[in-house]
Amino acid sequence: MTESTPEQAPADGYAAALAELQKILDALEAPDVDVDALASHVDRAAELLRFCRERLVAAETQVTEIVAGLEDLTTGGEAPGESGDR
């Protein structure tokens, strides 16, 4: 039964993970849910949620670094403790 074998995190990224999560949710909400596959669906959903969380944290870190770089541009790019007096 291939459906019960957890797959690796999607190579296509966050959007693919969300789409797969939606498919799992739809399967779990179906009136004829396959009880035998229930545990594997929940396990896969947990993997996908971890993957998405990691992607979100990485994106947040990257955006924070970009914004900090932009702030450096607007303040003259001086590091703390540096002065423009030379």
Rosetta constraint file for C-alpha pairs under 8 A:
AtomPair CA 1 CA 5 HARMONIC 7.41 0.50
AtomPair CA 3 CA 37 HARMONIC 7.34 0.50
AtomPair CA 3 CA 40 HARMONIC 7.96 0.50
AtomPair CA 4 CA 37 HARMONIC 5.76 0.50
AtomPair CA 4 CA 40 HARMONIC 5.22 0.50
AtomPair CA 4 CA 41 HARMONIC 7.36 0.50
AtomPair CA 5 CA 40 HARMONIC 7.03 0.50
AtomPair CA 6 CA 40 HARMONIC 6.72 0.50
AtomPair CA 6 CA 43 HARMONIC 7.50 0.50
AtomPair CA 6 CA 44 HARMONIC 5.75 0.50
AtomPair CA 7 CA 44 HARMONIC 7.40 0.50
AtomPair CA 9 CA 17 HARMONIC 7.38 0.50
AtomPair CA 9 CA 47 HARMONIC 7.23 0.50
AtomPair CA 9 CA 48 HARMONIC 6.51 0.50
AtomPair CA 9 CA 51 HARMONIC 6.73 0.50
AtomPair CA 10 CA 14 HARMONIC 7.85 0.50
AtomPair CA 10 CA 16 HARMONIC 6.28 0.50
AtomPair CA 10 CA 17 HARMONIC 5.99 0.50
AtomPair CA 12 CA 16 HARMONIC 5.70 0.50
AtomPair CA 12 CA 17 HARMONIC 7.93 0.50
AtomPair CA 13 CA 17 HARMONIC 6.34 0.50
AtomPair CA 14 CA 18 HARMONIC 6.23 0.50
AtomPair CA 14 CA 51 HARMONIC 7.78 0.50
AtomPair CA 14 CA 52 HARMONIC 5.89 0.50
AtomPair CA 14 CA 55 HARMONIC 6.87 0.50
AtomPair CA 15 CA 19 HARMONIC 6.21 0.50
AtomPair CA 16 CA 20 HARMONIC 6.16 0.50
AtomPair CA 17 CA 21 HARMONIC 6.10 0.50
AtomPair CA 17 CA 48 HARMONIC 5.89 0.50
AtomPair CA 17 CA 51 HARMONIC 7.75 0.50
AtomPair CA 17 CA 52 HARMONIC 6.98 0.50
AtomPair CA 18 CA 22 HARMONIC 6.20 0.50
AtomPair CA 18 CA 48 HARMONIC 7.79 0.50
AtomPair CA 18 CA 52 HARMONIC 7.80 0.50
AtomPair CA 19 CA 23 HARMONIC 6.39 0.50
AtomPair CA 20 CA 24 HARMONIC 6.27 0.50
AtomPair CA 21 CA 25 HARMONIC 6.14 0.50
AtomPair CA 21 CA 45 HARMONIC 6.02 0.50
AtomPair CA 21 CA 48 HARMONIC 6.94 0.50
AtomPair CA 22 CA 26 HARMONIC 6.08 0.50
AtomPair CA 23 CA 27 HARMONIC 6.18 0.50
AtomPair CA 24 CA 28 HARMONIC 6.14 0.50
AtomPair CA 24 CA 41 HARMONIC 6.30 0.50
AtomPair CA 24 CA 45 HARMONIC 7.05 0.50
AtomPair CA 25 CA 29 HARMONIC 6.11 0.50
AtomPair CA 26 CA 30 HARMONIC 6.18 0.50
AtomPair CA 27 CA 33 HARMONIC 6.24 0.50
AtomPair CA 28 CA 33 HARMONIC 5.77 0.50
AtomPair CA 28 CA 38 HARMONIC 7.35 0.50
AtomPair CA 28 CA 41 HARMONIC 7.88 0.50
AtomPair CA 29 CA 33 HARMONIC 7.03 0.50
AtomPair CA 33 CA 38 HARMONIC 7.67 0.50
AtomPair CA 34 CA 38 HARMONIC 6.31 0.50
AtomPair CA 35 CA 39 HARMONIC 7.91 0.50
AtomPair CA 37 CA 41 HARMONIC 6.18 0.50
AtomPair CA 38 CA 42 HARMONIC 6.29 0.50
AtomPair CA 39 CA 43 HARMONIC 6.07 0.50
AtomPair CA 40 CA 44 HARMONIC 6.02 0.50
AtomPair CA 41 CA 45 HARMONIC 6.07 0.50
AtomPair CA 42 CA 46 HARMONIC 6.22 0.50
AtomPair CA 43 CA 47 HARMONIC 6.43 0.50
AtomPair CA 44 CA 48 HARMONIC 6.21 0.50
AtomPair CA 45 CA 49 HARMONIC 6.07 0.50
AtomPair CA 46 CA 50 HARMONIC 6.22 0.50
AtomPair CA 47 CA 51 HARMONIC 6.22 0.50
AtomPair CA 48 CA 52 HARMONIC 6.11 0.50
AtomPair CA 49 CA 53 HARMONIC 6.06 0.50
AtomPair CA 50 CA 54 HARMONIC 6.19 0.50
AtomPair CA 51 CA 55 HARMONIC 6.29 0.50
AtomPair CA 52 CA 56 HARMONIC 6.13 0.50
AtomPair CA 53 CA 57 HARMONIC 6.17 0.50
AtomPair CA 54 CA 58 HARMONIC 6.14 0.50
AtomPair CA 55 CA 59 HARMONIC 6.09 0.50
AtomPair CA 56 CA 60 HARMONIC 6.06 0.50
AtomPair CA 57 CA 61 HARMONIC 6.17 0.50
AtomPair CA 58 CA 62 HARMONIC 6.20 0.50
AtomPair CA 59 CA 63 HARMONIC 6.08 0.50
AtomPair CA 60 CA 64 HARMONIC 6.06 0.50
AtomPair CA 61 CA 65 HARMONIC 6.24 0.50
AtomPair CA 62 CA 66 HARMONIC 6.22 0.50
AtomPair CA 63 CA 67 HARMONIC 6.10 0.50
AtomPair CA 64 CA 68 HARMONIC 6.07 0.50
AtomPair CA 65 CA 69 HARMONIC 6.15 0.50
AtomPair CA 66 CA 70 HARMONIC 6.29 0.50
AtomPair CA 67 CA 71 HARMONIC 6.16 0.50
AtomPair CA 68 CA 72 HARMONIC 6.26 0.50
AtomPair CA 69 CA 73 HARMONIC 6.46 0.50
AtomPair CA 70 CA 74 HARMONIC 6.47 0.50
AtomPair CA 71 CA 75 HARMONIC 6.23 0.50
AtomPair CA 71 CA 77 HARMONIC 7.99 0.50
AtomPair CA 72 CA 76 HARMONIC 6.10 0.50
AtomPair CA 72 CA 77 HARMONIC 4.34 0.50
AtomPair CA 72 CA 78 HARMONIC 7.05 0.50
AtomPair CA 73 CA 77 HARMONIC 5.20 0.50
AtomPair CA 78 CA 82 HARMONIC 5.93 0.50
AtomPair CA 78 CA 83 HARMONIC 7.17 0.50
AtomPair CA 78 CA 84 HARMONIC 7.91 0.50
